Amino acid sequence: MNFLNRDMIIYKTPEEIEIMREAAQIVSRTLGLIAKHVKPGITPLELDKIAEDYIRSQDAEPGFLGLYDFPNTLCISINDAVVHGIPNGEPLKEGDIISVDCGSIYKGYYGDHAFTFEVGEVSPEIKKLLRITRECLDLGIAEAKAGNRIGDIGFAIQQHAEKNGYGVVRDLVGHGLGTSMHEEPQVPNYGRRGRGKKIQNGLTIAIEPMINMGTEKVVQLDDKWTIVTEDGLPSAHFEHDIAIINGKPEVLSTFKYIEEALKKK
């Protein structure tokens, strides 16, 4: 599935980046609210309603609802689901992991941000998968600096994931972000150093490692949305919005609201 707008890269002004920062922060606060409610017994549809109500309370609109005809506010992908899961009424179970991807539209600009949550207690193997995927995100962000190439981001993510024995999804990628949810450039989670488009000030992108415990291969379910691992093993997904400012990557979104909520649980 490739939703990218194939037009050229649209570099953002400082004023546009500040609007995008608020769009991203709305999503960050939404995910922090979701973190308070993730537990065995709650349903993805209940989480979806919580997210939609909060986003609308912030003078924003849900970024995913109706986008490409997607039916909900959140993409909720459970266990072997990688991304694009449609929320349903089946309660979460102890030991599940759920990747929650959320978008907002604020003053015409998108925020797009994801986190994989543990439901109750999960196995040490799952905890390691989540930890390594978050480390992949941080390593990718560190390479998003002026003068580098998009391939440097993917190279850093791929090396760390594969060093730990995990599969890096090829069929889905990160992307540019702005007044469209998906802009150029594509930001793969794999690549070669020095390849791809040059990173410059004003670039705004979503970096989103999708890392599988087993094979990198994925398949799409009959609902035409949900992407799952081919071997049925778990997958993790973490995502931040990044702007290149003064040559360096600045993270517009944050996990702090999630971390604060999880500490209180």
C-alpha positions in Angstrom: 0.0 0.0 0.0 1.5 3.3 -1.1 -0.5 6.4 -0.3 2.2 9.0 -1.1 1.5 12.1 -3.0 4.1 12.0 -5.8 4.7 15.7 -6.0 8.0 17.2 -5.1 9.1 17.8 -1.5 7.4 20.7 0.2 9.7 22.5 2.6 8.0 24.2 5.5 8.5 27.7 6.9 9.2 28.2 10.6 5.6 29.4 11.0 4.2 26.2 9.3 6.5 24.1 11.5 5.0 25.6 14.7 1.5 24.8 13.5 2.7 21.2 12.8 4.2 21.1 16.2 0.8 21.8 17.8 -0.8 19.2 15.5 1.7 16.7 16.6 1.3 17.6 20.3 -2.4 17.1 20.1 -1.8 13.6 18.9 0.8 13.1 21.7 -1.7 14.2 24.3 -4.3 11.9 22.7 -2.0 8.9 23.0 -1.2 9.9 26.6 -4.9 9.7 27.3 -5.2 6.3 25.5 -2.3 5.1 27.7 -4.5 5.6 30.8 -7.2 3.3 29.4 -5.2 0.5 27.8 -5.9 -2.6 29.9 -7.4 -6.1 29.6 -11.1 -5.9 28.9 -11.3 -2.5 27.1 -12.2 -2.7 23.4 -10.4 -0.9 20.5 -13.7 0.8 19.7 -13.9 2.3 23.2 -10.3 3.6 22.8 -11.3 5.0 19.4 -14.2 7.0 20.8 -11.9 8.4 23.6 -9.4 9.6 21.0 -12.0 11.2 18.7 -13.7 13.1 21.5 -10.4 14.4 22.8 -9.1 15.5 19.3 -12.3 17.4 18.6 -12.0 19.1 22.0 -8.7 20.6 20.9 -10.1 22.5 18.0 -8.7 19.8 15.7 -10.1 17.1 13.5 -9.2 13.4 13.5 -6.6 12.9 10.8 -7.4 9.4 9.9 -11.2 9.4 10.0 -12.4 9.3 6.4 -8.8 9.5 5.0 -8.8 7.1 2.0 -12.2 6.0 3.4 -10.6 4.7 6.6 -13.6 4.3 9.0 -12.1 5.3 12.4 -10.0 7.8 14.3 -7.3 5.3 15.4 -5.5 2.5 13.6 -5.2 -0.2 16.3 -3.1 -3.1 15.3 -2.9 -6.0 17.8 -0.1 -8.6 18.2 0.8 -9.8 14.6 -1.0 -6.8 13.0 1.6 -4.4 11.9 -0.4 -1.3 11.0 -3.8 -0.1 9.7 -5.9 -2.2 12.0 -9.6 -1.3 12.2 -10.9 -0.9 15.8 -13.5 -3.5 16.7 -15.5 -4.6 19.8 -13.3 -7.5 20.9 -11.8 -6.8 24.4 -8.1 -6.7 24.8 -6.4 -9.6 26.6 -3.6 -9.9 29.1 -0.3 -10.2 27.2 -1.5 -8.5 24.0 0.4 -5.6 22.5 -1.4 -2.9 20.5 0.1 -0.4 18.1 -2.0 2.7 18.2 -1.4 5.1 15.3 -3.2 8.4 15.5 -3.5 11.6 13.4 -4.9 15.1 13.8 -5.6 18.0 11.5 -4.9 21.4 13.1 -5.2 24.6 11.1 -4.8 22.6 8.0 -1.7 20.6 9.0 -1.3 17.0 10.0 0.2 15.4 13.0 0.9 11.6 12.8 2.3 9.6 15.7 2.3 6.0 17.0 3.1 3.9 20.1 3.0 0.2 20.8 1.4 -0.5 24.2 1.7 -3.5 26.5 -1.7 -4.9 27.7 -1.0 -6.1 31.2 2.1 -8.2 31.5 3.9 -9.3 28.4 6.7 -11.8 27.8 10.4 -10.7 28.0 10.7 -11.5 24.3 7.9 -9.0 23.5 9.5 -6.4 25.8 12.8 -6.7 23.9 11.0 -6.2 20.6 9.4 -3.0 21.8 12.6 -1.7 23.3 14.6 -2.4 20.1 12.0 -0.8 17.9 12.0 2.4 20.0 15.8 2.4 19.8 15.5 2.1 16.0 13.3 5.2 16.0 15.8 7.1 18.0 18.7 6.0 15.8 16.8 7.0 12.7 16.0 10.4 14.0 19.6 11.0 14.9 20.5 10.6 11.2 17.9 13.1 10.0 20.2 16.1 9.8 21.0 18.5 7.0 23.5 17.1 4.5 22.6 13.5 5.2 20.4 11.4 2.9 17.1 9.7 3.5 19.0 6.4 3.1 21.0 7.2 6.2 17.8 7.1 8.3 16.8 3.7 6.9 20.3 2.3 7.2 20.5 3.1 10.9 17.1 1.5 11.6 17.8 -1.6 9.5 21.2 -2.3 11.0 19.9 -2.1 14.6 16.8 -4.2 13.9 18.6 -6.9 11.9 21.5 -7.1 14.4 18.9 -8.2 16.9 17.4 -10.8 14.6 14.2 -8.9 13.6 12.6 -8.3 10.3 12.2 -4.8 8.8 9.0 -4.3 6.9 9.7 -3.3 3.3 6.1 -2.8 2.0 5.3 0.2 4.2 7.4 3.3 4.8 7.6 6.6 6.7 6.8 9.8 4.7 6.8 13.5 4.4 4.1 15.3 6.3 2.3 18.7 6.0 -1.0 19.8 4.6 -1.3 16.2 3.3 -0.9 13.2 5.5 1.5 11.6 3.0 3.9 13.8 1.1 7.3 13.2 -0.5 9.8 11.9 0.4 9.3 8.3 1.2 11.3 7.4 4.4 12.0 3.6 4.3 13.1 1.8 7.4 15.9 0.2 5.4 18.4 1.6 3.0 22.0 2.4 2.2 24.1 5.2 3.5 24.5 8.1 1.1 21.5 7.2 -1.0 18.2 8.9 -1.5 17.1 12.6 -1.3 19.3 15.1 0.6 17.9 16.2 3.9 17.6 20.0 4.2 16.2 22.6 6.6 12.4 22.8 6.5 11.9 19.1 5.7 9.1 17.6 7.8 8.8 13.8 7.9 7.3 11.0 9.9 9.8 8.4 10.9 8.1 5.1 11.8 10.0 1.9 12.2 7.7 -1.2 11.8 9.8 -4.1 13.1 8.7 -7.7 13.2 9.8 -10.4 15.5 10.2 -12.8 12.6 10.0 -12.3 8.9 9.8 -8.9 7.3 7.1 -10.2 5.0 3.5 -9.0 5.5 0.1 -9.7 4.0 -3.1 -7.7 3.9 -6.3 -9.0 5.4 -9.7 -9.2 3.6 -10.8 -6.0 5.2 -8.4 -4.2 2.7 -6.7 -2.4 5.6 -5.1 -4.5 8.2 -1.5 -5.5 7.5 -0.2 -8.6 9.4 3.0 -10.5 9.6 3.2 -13.4 7.2 4.5 -15.8 9.9 2.0 -14.6 12.6 4.7 -13.4 15.0 4.3 -10.0 16.7 5.2 -6.6 15.3 6.0 -3.2 16.9 5.5 0.3 15.6 6.7 3.6 17.0 6.5 6.9 15.1 7.5 10.6 15.6 7.1 13.7 13.6 10.4 15.4 12.8 11.3 18.9 11.4 14.8 19.8 10.3 15.7 23.1 12.0 19.1 24.7 11.9 20.5 21.6 10.4 19.3 19.3 13.2 16.3 17.0 13.7 13.7 18.4 16.1 11.0 16.0 17.3 7.6 17.7 17.1 5.7 14.9 18.9 6.5 13.5 22.3 6.1 10.3 24.3 6.2 12.2 27.6 2.4 12.1 28.1 2.4 8.3 27.5 5.3 7.8 29.9 3.6 9.9 32.6 0.4 7.9 32.2 2.2 4.6 32.3 4.1 5.5 35.5 0.8 6.1 37.3 -0.8 2.8 36.3 
